[in-house]
């Protein structure tokens, strides 16, 4: 199976954000005095999944990140990540054209 470039060489900003999230999750785990094995058992995953998340590995499932946030009592922060009312660029664009969903444009036909 061929790996996606997003998993092997993500954009710098994505890689940095995942590493920061992983480090923050590690800090949260240590502050709660929870071992990787205990965290893994709570979530029903292997210890390696916890280690990968804490390293910010791009191929780690978003479900692992979300479950770790949940287990540390931080899940409400995930729900607000893409909050539509906090999306300044999206709000600006929406004020120009009030679309309800994106659509593929139709090609013009010059056959009369």
DAKAKA-V267848 format. One record per run of one state. SS is the DSSP state (helix for helix, strand for strand, loop for the rest). FROM is the first residue (numbers start at 1). LEN is the number of residues. If there is no record, write none. Layout:
ss & from & len
SS & FROM & LEN
SS & FROM & LEN
This chain:
ss & from & len
loop & 1 & 4
helix & 5 & 4
loop & 9 & 3
helix & 12 & 20
loop & 32 & 4
helix & 36 & 8
loop & 44 & 3
helix & 47 & 9
loop & 56 & 6
helix & 62 & 10
loop & 72 & 3
helix & 75 & 5
loop & 80 & 4
helix & 84 & 3
loop & 87 & 1
helix & 88 & 9
loop & 97 & 16
